[in-house]
Amino acid sequence: MKSKMRMCVSQFQVFDDEMAAFASQLGYTNIQMNSPALPGEKVWSLEDLKALKSRMEQYGLKFVMVENVPLIFYDKVILGLPGRDEQLDNYLLTIRNLHEIGIEIFGHHFSPTFVWRTRDLDGRGGAQVTAFDAAEFELLGNESMKEVMKRKKHLLDYDVFEVMQDMTAEDLFRNYEYFMKAVMPEAEKYDMKIALHPDDPPLRRGHHVERMICSLDDYKRAMNIADSPNWGVNLCLGCCSELGGANGVKEAIRYFGGRKKLFSVHFRDVQGQLPHFQECFLGEGNFNPPEIIRLLAEYKYDGLIMEDHVAKLSFDTVYGHRARAHELGYIKGLIDMMNYDEEQK
């Protein structure tokens, strides 16, 4: 049976002629954006979202998924701070607006301190890859962590690391329950798929801060909290690999694939596992990419599959057009070969 996995171009914030040409020339029509750079300090307007969709359609492209709103749109929801109800109202408005423009999947995270890495290393051929070492991370000061927030362009008017010093994973789960009680009825009403991304790395505690989605059991707990057919996972294979290597990746696919809870997949990998690992090119990490593609097909996965973090190739752009073209082609080649083999049986 031919796989219905859908490739997409993803992980960018500004749609322009360059991105349109990149997607079109590679032969992909599905577009995912991560925190689109649109006007608004609290919410995106329907008019701006419609205009963004219209620009894509002019190039024959389809806007299918939004992954994340800016942190300032729901930081108080995550942290349980005063003002979270106003942010929740705006989040529900976002669901309605995304439905209005035909978005199928709305991804989110519950990680106000974002991705943690400690240094860049030389990867294959001198390409730069990010690495994480738990011991090094503990030595970083808050100023170093603020730089991470600054690079992410999610500056807050307070020190989120300081606010989280006394918070536990249990606090985050309680806040997530509050969030889900408001979000899932609206998602069901508008048939919006809500997809949760895990923490990266899936380390329970680091730099005096606790995180929420650090294991398959944490994911199961979040699933039970949401308690909805419209809740699923934005499964980052890299995060699964960081924690449990190839077995961790396969376990997560089997669990959520068997329950039709896989909504989107970030197809990336790392070398090594916590407490230290480094990112890498596909095919040189912990898992065997052809095996994982076949496993997804075995569970009849028909959601989005995309590249995610990529190495920094020499002479590449900030977005990483060269590296991403390589990763996208690698994944598509695996799917095409698997489909060919199935046709010959």
Residue frames as qw, qx, qy, qz and C-alpha x, y, z in Angstrom:
[[0.000, 0.887, 0.461, 0.000, 0.00, 0.00, 0.00],
 [0.407, 0.537, -0.025, 0.739, 1.37, 3.39, -0.98],
 [0.362, -0.372, -0.473, 0.712, 2.37, 5.61, 1.94],
 [0.023, 0.850, 0.407, 0.334, 0.25, 8.70, 2.52],
 [0.500, -0.549, -0.125, 0.658, 2.92, 10.52, 4.49],
 [0.324, 0.894, 0.229, 0.208, 2.97, 14.15, 3.35],
 [0.605, -0.028, -0.058, 0.793, 6.26, 15.97, 2.90],
 [0.011, 0.962, 0.259, 0.086, 6.35, 19.68, 3.69],
 [0.444, 0.420, -0.216, 0.761, 8.76, 22.59, 3.75],
 [0.552, -0.739, -0.385, -0.029, 8.93, 23.92, 7.28],
 [0.660, -0.493, -0.186, 0.536, 10.56, 25.72, 10.19],
 [0.314, 0.202, 0.110, 0.921, 10.65, 29.27, 8.86],
 [0.052, -0.580, -0.533, 0.614, 8.95, 32.49, 9.99],
 [0.220, 0.625, -0.085, -0.744, 8.84, 34.71, 6.91],
 [0.655, 0.389, 0.621, 0.187, 7.22, 33.68, 3.64],
 [0.124, 0.756, -0.216, -0.605, 8.71, 35.51, 0.66],
 [0.710, 0.585, -0.270, -0.286, 9.67, 34.93, -2.98],
 [0.157, 0.543, -0.821, 0.081, 12.78, 33.02, -1.91],
 [0.422, -0.074, 0.831, -0.356, 10.81, 30.55, 0.22],
 [0.747, 0.437, 0.210, -0.455, 8.18, 30.19, -2.49],
 [0.571, 0.621, -0.506, -0.180, 10.84, 29.36, -5.08],
 [0.086, -0.424, 0.877, -0.210, 12.61, 26.98, -2.69],
 [0.593, 0.103, 0.696, -0.392, 9.48, 24.92, -2.04],
 [0.731, 0.559, 0.063, -0.386, 8.28, 24.99, -5.64],
 [0.430, 0.656, -0.607, -0.127, 11.63, 24.05, -7.16],
 [0.159, -0.295, 0.918, -0.213, 12.01, 21.13, -4.77],
 [0.405, -0.131, -0.777, -0.463, 8.56, 19.95, -5.78],
 [0.178, -0.344, -0.815, 0.432, 6.73, 20.35, -2.46],
 [0.168, -0.565, -0.394, -0.705, 3.36, 22.04, -2.04],
 [0.591, -0.689, -0.419, -0.004, 2.65, 21.67, 1.71],
 [0.235, 0.563, -0.313, 0.728, 3.92, 24.47, 3.94],
 [0.615, -0.631, -0.425, 0.208, 4.39, 24.51, 7.71],
 [0.190, 0.699, -0.218, 0.654, 5.49, 27.68, 9.49],
 [0.604, -0.358, -0.542, 0.461, 6.94, 27.97, 12.99],
 [0.214, -0.706, -0.298, 0.605, 5.73, 31.13, 14.78],
 [0.438, 0.620, 0.374, 0.533, 5.03, 33.16, 11.62],
 [0.302, -0.242, -0.144, 0.910, 6.48, 36.66, 11.85],
 [0.030, -0.669, -0.557, -0.492, 3.20, 38.54, 11.68],
 [0.082, -0.461, 0.209, -0.859, 2.18, 41.80, 13.38],
 [0.705, -0.529, -0.294, -0.371, 0.67, 41.58, 16.84],
 [0.016, 0.505, -0.676, 0.536, 1.84, 41.62, 20.45],
 [0.520, -0.117, 0.648, -0.544, -0.98, 39.43, 21.75],
 [0.683, 0.320, 0.649, -0.097, -2.63, 37.69, 18.79],
 [0.183, -0.060, 0.618, 0.762, -2.44, 37.50, 14.98],
 [0.487, 0.372, 0.157, -0.774, -5.29, 39.10, 13.09],
 [0.718, 0.343, 0.605, -0.031, -7.45, 37.09, 10.73],
 [0.472, 0.865, -0.033, -0.168, -6.69, 39.59, 7.99],
 [0.028, -0.748, 0.651, 0.130, -2.92, 39.01, 8.27],
 [0.551, -0.118, 0.826, 0.004, -3.38, 35.24, 8.29],
 [0.679, 0.594, 0.413, -0.126, -5.62, 35.40, 5.22],
 [0.321, 0.886, -0.286, -0.173, -3.05, 37.54, 3.43],
 [0.278, -0.539, 0.789, 0.094, -0.29, 35.05, 4.27],
 [0.647, 0.188, 0.738, -0.034, -2.35, 32.14, 2.94],
 [0.570, 0.780, 0.175, -0.188, -3.24, 34.10, -0.19],
 [0.096, 0.812, -0.535, -0.213, 0.46, 34.78, -0.94],
 [0.424, -0.257, 0.865, 0.080, 1.20, 31.06, -0.72],
 [0.646, 0.448, 0.604, -0.130, -1.71, 30.16, -2.98],
 [0.387, 0.845, -0.168, -0.328, -0.38, 32.52, -5.64],
 [0.083, 0.596, -0.784, -0.153, 2.54, 30.10, -5.96],
 [0.786, 0.032, -0.533, -0.311, 0.36, 26.98, -5.87],
 [0.286, 0.186, -0.806, 0.483, 1.37, 26.22, -2.27],
 [0.610, -0.549, -0.465, -0.331, -0.87, 25.02, 0.56],
 [0.090, -0.496, 0.539, -0.674, -0.59, 26.35, 4.12],
 [0.724, -0.224, -0.617, -0.213, -1.31, 23.27, 6.26],
 [0.720, -0.460, -0.428, 0.295, 0.29, 23.69, 9.70],
 [0.016, -0.821, 0.260, -0.509, 1.31, 26.36, 12.17],
 [0.773, -0.215, -0.479, 0.357, 3.73, 25.26, 14.84],
 [0.454, -0.384, -0.366, 0.716, 3.76, 27.58, 17.84],
 [0.024, 0.944, 0.190, 0.269, 2.71, 31.11, 18.54],
 [0.283, 0.591, -0.424, 0.625, 5.28, 33.55, 19.95],
 [0.447, -0.199, -0.734, 0.471, 6.03, 32.89, 23.61],
 [0.048, 0.039, 0.284, -0.957, 4.69, 36.33, 24.56],
 [0.524, -0.193, -0.425, -0.713, 1.26, 35.15, 23.34],
 [0.829, -0.368, -0.313, -0.282, 0.98, 32.48, 26.07],
 [0.387, 0.355, -0.658, 0.539, 3.88, 32.72, 28.51],
 [0.368, -0.296, 0.447, -0.760, 1.51, 33.50, 31.40],
 [0.899, -0.035, -0.153, -0.409, -0.54, 30.41, 30.54],
 [0.768, 0.234, -0.553, 0.222, 2.55, 28.20, 30.76],
 [0.310, 0.244, -0.591, 0.704, 3.81, 29.79, 33.96],
 [0.364, -0.608, -0.700, 0.087, 0.43, 30.27, 35.66],
 [0.246, -0.126, -0.192, 0.942, 0.88, 34.03, 35.98],
 [0.237, 0.660, 0.433, -0.566, -1.77, 36.76, 36.29],
 [0.315, 0.595, -0.305, -0.673, -3.12, 37.58, 32.85],
 [0.196, -0.120, 0.934, 0.275, -3.28, 34.01, 31.63],
 [0.414, 0.524, 0.709, -0.225, -7.03, 34.10, 31.03],
 [0.335, 0.803, -0.074, -0.488, -6.67, 36.99, 28.58],
 [0.025, 0.506, -0.776, -0.375, -3.94, 35.04, 26.79],
 [0.343, 0.150, 0.927, -0.022, -6.16, 31.97, 26.73],
 [0.458, 0.695, 0.388, -0.395, -8.97, 33.96, 25.11],
 [0.267, 0.756, -0.401, -0.444, -6.54, 35.10, 22.43],
 [0.176, -0.277, 0.925, 0.193, -5.31, 31.52, 21.94],
 [0.449, 0.414, 0.773, -0.169, -8.88, 30.36, 21.34],
 [0.398, 0.806, 0.034, -0.437, -9.29, 33.20, 18.86],
 [0.024, 0.587, -0.716, -0.377, -6.15, 31.95, 17.12],
 [0.364, 0.082, 0.927, 0.042, -7.68, 28.49, 16.79],
 [0.464, 0.679, 0.493, -0.285, -10.77, 30.00, 15.18],
 [0.247, 0.829, -0.262, -0.428, -8.68, 32.17, 12.85],
 [0.138, -0.407, 0.854, 0.294, -6.45, 29.27, 11.81],
 [0.452, 0.334, 0.824, -0.072, -9.54, 27.19, 11.10],
 [0.394, 0.790, 0.199, -0.425, -10.88, 30.03, 8.98],
 [0.274, 0.743, -0.491, -0.363, -7.83, 29.87, 6.67],
 [0.917, 0.231, -0.259, -0.196, -7.85, 26.07, 6.47],
 [0.067, 0.574, -0.774, 0.260, -4.98, 25.14, 8.79],
 [0.818, -0.119, -0.523, -0.207, -5.17, 21.44, 9.67],
 [0.785, -0.275, -0.406, 0.380, -2.66, 21.16, 12.54],
 [0.117, -0.887, 0.163, -0.417, -1.77, 23.65, 15.27],
 [0.776, 0.006, -0.484, 0.405, 1.41, 22.67, 17.09],
 [0.311, -0.868, 0.141, -0.362, 2.48, 23.85, 20.52],
 [0.597, 0.136, -0.635, 0.470, 5.13, 23.33, 23.17],
 [0.538, -0.810, -0.180, -0.148, 5.10, 23.95, 26.90],
 [0.784, -0.140, -0.069, 0.601, 8.79, 24.90, 27.17],
 [0.022, 0.992, 0.121, -0.022, 9.23, 28.60, 28.03],
 [0.355, -0.752, 0.435, 0.346, 13.04, 28.25, 28.01],
 [0.649, 0.640, -0.287, -0.293, 13.15, 26.66, 24.54],
 [0.938, 0.211, -0.223, 0.163, 15.81, 24.32, 23.16],
 [0.493, -0.796, 0.335, 0.108, 18.93, 23.82, 25.28],
 [0.863, 0.365, -0.128, 0.325, 22.36, 23.43, 23.68],
 [0.579, -0.733, 0.075, 0.349, 25.82, 24.15, 25.07],
 [0.214, -0.610, 0.487, 0.588, 28.12, 24.47, 22.05],
 [0.764, 0.575, -0.125, -0.265, 28.68, 23.94, 18.34],
 [0.640, -0.370, 0.622, 0.260, 30.96, 21.17, 17.11],
 [0.273, 0.468, -0.632, -0.554, 32.47, 20.14, 13.79],
 [0.831, 0.150, 0.463, -0.268, 30.36, 17.49, 12.13],
 [0.781, 0.229, 0.486, 0.318, 30.83, 15.68, 8.84],
 [0.537, 0.521, 0.269, 0.606, 33.13, 17.56, 6.49],
 [0.267, -0.001, -0.201, 0.942, 33.40, 20.48, 8.90],
 [0.312, -0.581, -0.436, -0.612, 29.68, 21.27, 8.95],
 [0.079, -0.262, 0.553, -0.787, 28.65, 22.85, 12.26],
 [0.558, -0.411, -0.675, -0.253, 26.28, 20.90, 14.48],
 [0.388, -0.639, 0.254, -0.614, 24.86, 21.75, 17.89],
 [0.578, 0.000, -0.779, 0.242, 25.70, 19.71, 20.97],
 [0.551, -0.672, 0.028, -0.494, 24.47, 19.40, 24.53],
 [0.540, 0.091, -0.722, 0.423, 26.31, 18.40, 27.67],
 [0.521, -0.728, -0.417, -0.160, 24.38, 18.38, 30.94],
 [0.650, -0.444, -0.194, 0.585, 27.45, 19.14, 33.06],
 [0.306, 0.128, 0.175, 0.927, 28.37, 22.13, 30.89],
 [0.206, -0.634, -0.477, -0.572, 24.79, 23.35, 30.97],
 [0.570, -0.691, -0.407, 0.177, 24.80, 23.55, 34.77],
 [0.538, -0.300, -0.040, 0.787, 27.76, 25.92, 34.61],
 [0.160, 0.492, 0.371, 0.771, 26.00, 28.46, 32.39],
 [0.036, -0.273, -0.441, 0.855, 24.85, 31.66, 34.04],
 [0.321, 0.680, 0.590, -0.293, 21.48, 33.31, 33.59],
 [0.149, 0.731, -0.224, -0.627, 23.03, 35.89, 31.28],
 [0.068, -0.226, 0.861, 0.450, 24.03, 33.12, 28.90],
 [0.205, 0.417, 0.886, -0.021, 20.49, 31.77, 28.96],
 [0.219, 0.757, 0.258, -0.559, 19.06, 35.22, 28.30],
 [0.048, 0.497, -0.575, -0.648, 21.12, 35.28, 25.12],
 [0.152, 0.174, 0.947, 0.222, 19.25, 32.16, 24.01],
 [0.191, 0.701, 0.614, -0.307, 15.95, 33.98, 24.50],
 [0.081, 0.729, -0.143, -0.665, 17.30, 37.00, 22.65],
 [0.038, -0.253, 0.791, 0.555, 18.34, 34.93, 19.65],
 [0.123, 0.393, 0.909, 0.071, 14.87, 33.38, 19.63],
 [0.103, -0.258, -0.216, -0.936, 13.39, 36.90, 19.51],
 [0.522, -0.573, -0.592, -0.221, 11.05, 36.07, 22.36],
 [0.222, 0.210, -0.465, 0.831, 12.14, 38.72, 24.82],
 [0.418, -0.683, -0.595, -0.070, 9.95, 38.97, 27.90],
 [0.064, -0.780, 0.164, -0.601, 9.78, 41.81, 30.40],
 [0.672, -0.598, 0.366, -0.238, 10.96, 39.45, 33.13],
 [0.102, 0.497, -0.861, -0.038, 13.58, 36.74, 33.64],
 [0.857, -0.061, -0.279, -0.429, 11.77, 33.49, 32.86],
 [0.655, 0.154, -0.680, 0.292, 14.57, 31.43, 34.38],
 [0.013, -0.203, 0.573, -0.794, 14.20, 33.31, 37.65],
 [0.663, -0.119, 0.029, -0.739, 10.41, 32.83, 37.64],
 [0.878, 0.055, -0.418, -0.228, 10.86, 29.09, 37.10],
 [0.178, 0.463, -0.759, 0.422, 13.35, 28.57, 39.94],
 [0.355, -0.097, 0.718, -0.590, 10.60, 27.49, 42.31],
 [0.783, 0.215, -0.074, -0.580, 8.41, 25.73, 39.74],
 [0.456, -0.208, 0.864, 0.049, 8.27, 21.97, 39.33],
 [0.124, -0.024, -0.828, -0.547, 7.10, 19.69, 36.55],
 [0.039, -0.505, -0.840, 0.196, 3.94, 19.18, 38.62],
 [0.085, 0.621, 0.194, -0.754, 3.26, 22.91, 38.44],
 [0.149, 0.313, -0.569, -0.746, 3.65, 22.80, 34.66],
 [0.100, -0.233, -0.941, -0.225, 1.30, 19.84, 34.37],
 [0.033, 0.612, 0.634, -0.471, -1.31, 21.70, 36.45],
 [0.138, 0.582, -0.116, -0.793, -0.95, 24.71, 34.15],
 [0.104, 0.124, -0.806, -0.569, -1.19, 22.43, 31.14],
 [0.011, 0.432, 0.898, -0.086, -4.43, 20.98, 32.46],
 [0.104, 0.676, 0.312, -0.659, -5.83, 24.50, 32.81],
 [0.103, 0.450, -0.497, -0.735, -4.71, 25.20, 29.25],
 [0.059, -0.049, -0.931, -0.357, -6.19, 22.02, 27.80],
 [0.117, 0.522, 0.770, -0.349, -9.57, 22.46, 29.53],
 [0.235, 0.708, 0.087, -0.660, -9.98, 25.67, 27.56],
 [0.108, 0.497, -0.617, -0.601, -8.30, 24.66, 24.31],
 [0.142, 0.002, 0.965, 0.222, -9.63, 21.19, 23.49],
 [0.356, 0.595, 0.657, -0.296, -13.38, 22.01, 23.39],
 [0.280, 0.787, -0.111, -0.539, -12.58, 24.79, 20.93],
 [0.025, -0.421, 0.810, 0.408, -10.30, 22.51, 18.90],
 [0.280, 0.245, 0.928, 0.003, -13.04, 19.88, 18.72],
 [0.348, 0.714, 0.382, -0.473, -15.61, 22.48, 17.71],
 [0.370, 0.797, -0.263, -0.399, -13.47, 23.56, 14.75],
 [0.977, 0.157, 0.111, 0.092, -11.94, 20.12, 14.10],
 [0.230, 0.848, -0.448, 0.164, -8.42, 21.45, 14.68],
 [0.911, -0.074, -0.310, 0.263, -5.65, 18.97, 15.44],
 [0.264, -0.899, 0.288, -0.197, -3.61, 20.13, 18.43],
 [0.904, 0.185, -0.293, 0.251, -0.07, 18.66, 18.47],
 [0.506, -0.839, 0.200, 0.013, 2.33, 18.75, 21.43],
 [0.616, 0.578, -0.450, 0.289, 6.12, 18.86, 20.95],
 [0.812, -0.434, -0.274, 0.278, 8.38, 17.39, 23.69],
 [0.283, -0.915, 0.224, 0.182, 11.07, 19.25, 25.60],
 [0.825, 0.440, -0.102, 0.339, 14.46, 19.44, 23.88],
 [0.381, 0.140, -0.913, -0.028, 16.49, 17.95, 25.37],
 [0.709, -0.463, -0.376, -0.376, 14.08, 15.76, 27.37],
 [0.434, 0.121, -0.631, 0.631, 15.96, 16.47, 30.58],
 [0.383, -0.701, -0.601, 0.030, 13.81, 16.76, 33.70],
 [0.320, -0.922, -0.080, 0.203, 15.93, 19.38, 35.39],
 [0.688, 0.197, 0.065, 0.695, 18.74, 21.63, 34.21],
 [0.192, 0.320, -0.066, 0.926, 20.08, 25.01, 35.26],
 [0.080, 0.164, 0.627, -0.757, 17.67, 24.98, 38.24],
 [0.545, 0.194, -0.095, -0.810, 14.65, 24.68, 35.91],
 [0.467, 0.087, 0.876, -0.082, 12.27, 21.71, 35.59],
 [0.316, 0.186, -0.545, -0.754, 10.60, 20.66, 32.36],
 [0.706, 0.058, 0.338, -0.620, 7.36, 18.82, 31.59],
 [0.928, 0.315, 0.014, -0.200, 7.58, 16.45, 28.58],
 [0.038, -0.716, 0.697, 0.022, 10.75, 14.46, 29.22],
 [0.233, -0.133, 0.963, 0.002, 9.61, 10.87, 28.69],
 [0.293, -0.213, -0.775, -0.518, 6.98, 8.74, 27.02],
 [0.262, -0.502, -0.767, 0.301, 5.14, 8.58, 30.34],
 [0.024, -0.431, -0.171, 0.886, 4.99, 12.39, 30.42],
 [0.230, 0.061, -0.548, -0.802, 3.52, 12.37, 26.93],
 [0.314, -0.354, -0.869, -0.141, 0.93, 9.80, 28.04],
 [0.170, -0.506, -0.572, 0.623, 0.02, 11.98, 31.00],
 [0.108, 0.318, -0.131, -0.933, -0.47, 15.01, 28.72],
 [0.279, -0.110, -0.766, -0.569, -2.61, 12.88, 26.42],
 [0.290, -0.467, -0.823, 0.146, -4.83, 11.84, 29.33],
 [0.072, -0.455, -0.306, 0.833, -5.12, 15.44, 30.50],
 [0.210, 0.187, -0.380, -0.881, -6.26, 16.58, 27.05],
 [0.384, 0.254, 0.852, -0.248, -8.60, 13.59, 26.73],
 [0.499, 0.654, 0.085, -0.562, -9.62, 14.40, 23.16],
 [0.810, 0.309, 0.430, 0.251, -9.48, 12.81, 19.70],
 [0.392, 0.893, 0.028, 0.219, -8.16, 16.16, 18.47],
 [0.324, -0.834, 0.446, 0.026, -5.06, 16.02, 20.67],
 [0.961, 0.195, -0.030, 0.196, -1.95, 14.33, 19.35],
 [0.612, -0.581, 0.221, 0.490, 1.82, 14.63, 19.14],
 [0.453, 0.851, -0.266, 0.000, 4.21, 16.63, 17.05],
 [0.918, -0.319, 0.147, 0.182, 6.76, 13.85, 17.43],
 [0.184, 0.861, -0.473, -0.020, 10.35, 15.02, 17.30],
 [0.970, 0.057, -0.206, 0.116, 12.39, 11.90, 16.55],
 [0.411, 0.552, -0.435, 0.580, 15.50, 13.80, 17.58],
 [0.413, -0.543, 0.386, -0.621, 14.17, 14.35, 21.10],
 [0.962, -0.151, 0.043, -0.223, 13.20, 10.67, 21.36],
 [0.837, 0.338, -0.289, 0.320, 16.68, 9.72, 20.18],
 [0.074, 0.663, -0.432, 0.607, 18.35, 12.09, 22.64],
 [0.618, -0.441, 0.400, -0.514, 16.67, 10.23, 25.48],
 [0.828, -0.115, 0.517, -0.184, 16.39, 6.61, 24.35],
 [0.174, -0.356, 0.775, 0.492, 18.29, 6.20, 21.10],
 [0.320, 0.030, -0.728, -0.606, 16.76, 4.07, 18.34],
 [0.222, -0.334, -0.908, 0.122, 14.64, 2.09, 20.79],
 [0.034, 0.467, 0.433, -0.770, 13.15, 5.28, 22.21],
 [0.275, 0.267, -0.367, -0.848, 12.19, 6.44, 18.72],
 [0.355, -0.082, -0.856, -0.368, 10.54, 3.13, 17.85],
 [0.137, -0.367, -0.821, 0.416, 8.71, 2.88, 21.16],
 [0.166, 0.428, 0.215, -0.862, 7.15, 6.33, 20.71],
 [0.355, 0.183, -0.554, -0.731, 6.07, 5.58, 17.13],
 [0.302, -0.179, -0.931, -0.102, 4.51, 2.27, 18.14],
 [0.052, -0.414, -0.695, 0.586, 2.64, 3.79, 21.07],
 [0.236, 0.515, 0.137, -0.812, 1.24, 6.86, 19.37],
 [0.270, 0.213, -0.683, -0.644, 1.02, 5.33, 15.90],
 [0.165, -0.223, -0.961, -0.020, -1.11, 2.52, 17.27],
 [0.001, -0.597, -0.629, 0.497, -3.48, 5.09, 18.75],
 [0.318, 0.678, 0.434, 0.500, -3.60, 7.39, 15.72],
 [0.319, -0.891, -0.158, 0.282, -2.05, 10.15, 17.79],
 [0.515, -0.207, 0.326, 0.766, 0.80, 10.96, 15.40],
 [0.322, 0.865, 0.307, -0.231, -0.11, 14.28, 13.76],
 [0.436, 0.857, -0.263, 0.082, 3.30, 15.46, 12.54],
 [0.908, -0.242, 0.071, 0.334, 6.88, 14.16, 12.63],
 [0.056, 0.911, -0.396, -0.096, 10.19, 16.00, 12.84],
 [0.979, 0.133, -0.010, 0.156, 12.55, 13.60, 11.10],
 [0.219, 0.803, -0.471, 0.292, 15.99, 14.26, 12.59],
 [0.920, -0.231, -0.271, 0.162, 18.54, 12.40, 14.70],
 [0.191, -0.877, 0.413, -0.154, 21.52, 12.78, 17.04],
 [0.701, 0.252, -0.618, 0.253, 24.65, 10.89, 17.96],
 [0.217, 0.090, -0.702, 0.672, 24.78, 9.78, 21.58],
 [0.431, -0.654, -0.571, -0.246, 22.18, 10.15, 24.33],
 [0.329, -0.819, 0.153, -0.445, 21.72, 12.23, 27.44],
 [0.211, -0.838, -0.200, 0.463, 23.66, 13.44, 29.34],
 [0.036, -0.651, 0.359, 0.668, 25.57, 14.44, 26.18],
 [0.656, 0.425, 0.595, 0.187, 24.81, 14.21, 22.47],
 [0.028, -0.459, 0.285, 0.841, 25.35, 16.10, 19.24],
 [0.685, 0.560, 0.232, -0.404, 23.15, 16.61, 16.22],
 [0.382, -0.266, 0.751, 0.469, 24.11, 15.06, 12.92],
 [0.423, 0.239, -0.511, -0.709, 23.11, 14.34, 9.34],
 [0.889, 0.028, 0.177, -0.422, 20.45, 11.72, 8.72],
 [0.908, 0.310, -0.281, 0.013, 21.97, 8.28, 8.41],
 [0.513, 0.374, -0.575, 0.517, 24.80, 8.79, 10.87],
 [0.373, -0.491, 0.343, -0.709, 22.82, 9.01, 14.09],
 [0.392, -0.204, 0.802, -0.402, 21.29, 6.61, 16.59],
 [0.714, 0.300, 0.550, -0.314, 18.51, 5.23, 14.40],
 [0.334, 0.020, 0.751, 0.569, 18.35, 3.70, 10.92],
 [0.317, 0.305, -0.012, -0.898, 16.23, 6.10, 8.78],
 [0.453, 0.036, -0.702, -0.548, 14.85, 3.45, 6.36],
 [0.278, -0.237, -0.904, 0.223, 13.72, 1.34, 9.32],
 [0.062, 0.371, 0.478, -0.794, 11.92, 4.29, 10.87],
 [0.385, 0.209, -0.320, -0.840, 10.17, 5.24, 7.62],
 [0.445, -0.075, -0.847, -0.280, 8.96, 1.65, 7.28],
 [0.171, -0.296, -0.802, 0.491, 7.76, 1.65, 10.88],
 [0.241, 0.312, 0.164, -0.904, 5.74, 4.82, 10.29],
 [0.477, 0.132, -0.563, -0.662, 4.23, 3.21, 7.20],
 [0.294, -0.121, -0.944, 0.085, 3.44, 0.06, 9.18],
 [0.007, -0.457, -0.660, 0.596, 1.22, 2.16, 11.42],
 [0.242, 0.664, 0.599, 0.376, -0.32, 3.81, 8.33],
 [0.227, -0.600, -0.159, 0.750, 0.99, 7.23, 9.29],
 [0.378, 0.624, 0.510, 0.456, -0.57, 9.78, 6.95],
 [0.190, -0.926, -0.168, 0.280, 0.43, 13.04, 8.63],
 [0.321, 0.913, -0.233, 0.094, 3.12, 15.59, 7.87],
 [0.861, -0.264, 0.086, 0.427, 6.79, 14.63, 7.84],
 [0.247, 0.948, -0.076, 0.187, 9.49, 17.28, 7.70],
 [0.612, 0.259, -0.382, 0.642, 13.08, 18.18, 8.30],
 [0.445, -0.863, -0.234, 0.055, 13.82, 20.02, 11.53],
 [0.329, -0.833, 0.340, 0.288, 17.21, 21.04, 12.95],
 [0.855, 0.473, -0.009, 0.211, 19.89, 20.85, 10.28],
 [0.696, -0.293, 0.081, 0.651, 23.67, 21.17, 10.22],
 [0.124, 0.916, -0.060, -0.376, 25.22, 24.50, 9.21],
 [0.821, 0.278, 0.291, 0.405, 26.82, 23.80, 5.86],
 [0.361, -0.354, 0.201, 0.839, 29.58, 26.02, 4.51],
 [0.020, 0.034, -0.414, -0.909, 28.28, 28.90, 2.37],
 [0.114, -0.534, -0.826, -0.140, 24.68, 28.16, 3.35],
 [0.199, -0.614, -0.138, -0.751, 22.01, 30.70, 4.31],
 [0.250, -0.293, 0.591, -0.709, 20.88, 31.43, 7.87],
 [0.823, -0.001, 0.106, -0.557, 17.78, 29.31, 7.22],
 [0.445, -0.312, 0.834, 0.098, 19.96, 26.53, 5.85],
 [0.728, 0.453, -0.079, -0.509, 18.52, 26.09, 2.36],
 [0.455, 0.469, -0.748, -0.117, 21.31, 23.71, 1.28],
 [0.072, -0.165, 0.917, -0.356, 21.11, 21.54, 4.37],
 [0.568, 0.233, 0.500, -0.611, 17.32, 21.46, 4.32],
 [0.685, 0.461, -0.330, -0.457, 17.21, 20.55, 0.63],
 [0.292, 0.352, -0.887, 0.055, 19.53, 17.64, 1.43],
 [0.238, 0.004, 0.835, -0.496, 17.41, 16.43, 4.36],
 [0.645, 0.351, 0.214, -0.644, 14.12, 16.80, 2.49],
 [0.618, 0.459, -0.539, -0.340, 15.49, 14.91, -0.49],
 [0.095, 0.263, -0.934, 0.221, 16.83, 12.18, 1.78],
 [0.423, 0.148, 0.691, -0.567, 13.43, 11.67, 3.42],
 [0.683, 0.450, -0.021, -0.574, 11.51, 11.77, 0.14],
 [0.433, 0.450, -0.756, -0.197, 13.91, 9.28, -1.39],
 [0.112, -0.099, 0.933, -0.327, 13.27, 6.85, 1.46],
 [0.555, 0.325, 0.477, -0.598, 9.51, 7.16, 1.06],
 [0.621, 0.527, -0.311, -0.490, 9.66, 6.78, -2.72],
 [0.284, 0.360, -0.887, -0.051, 11.85, 3.68, -2.52],
 [0.283, 0.053, 0.848, -0.446, 9.60, 2.12, 0.11],
 [0.629, 0.437, 0.222, -0.603, 6.56, 2.78, -2.09],
 [0.514, 0.512, -0.591, -0.352, 8.35, 1.29, -5.10],
 [0.049, 0.215, -0.964, 0.147, 9.20, -1.86, -3.15],
 [0.456, 0.227, 0.660, -0.551, 5.56, -2.19, -2.09],
 [0.630, 0.513, -0.100, -0.575, 4.37, -1.87, -5.68],
 [0.399, 0.455, -0.768, -0.208, 6.68, -4.68, -6.78],
 [0.301, -0.135, 0.883, -0.333, 5.29, -7.18, -4.26]]
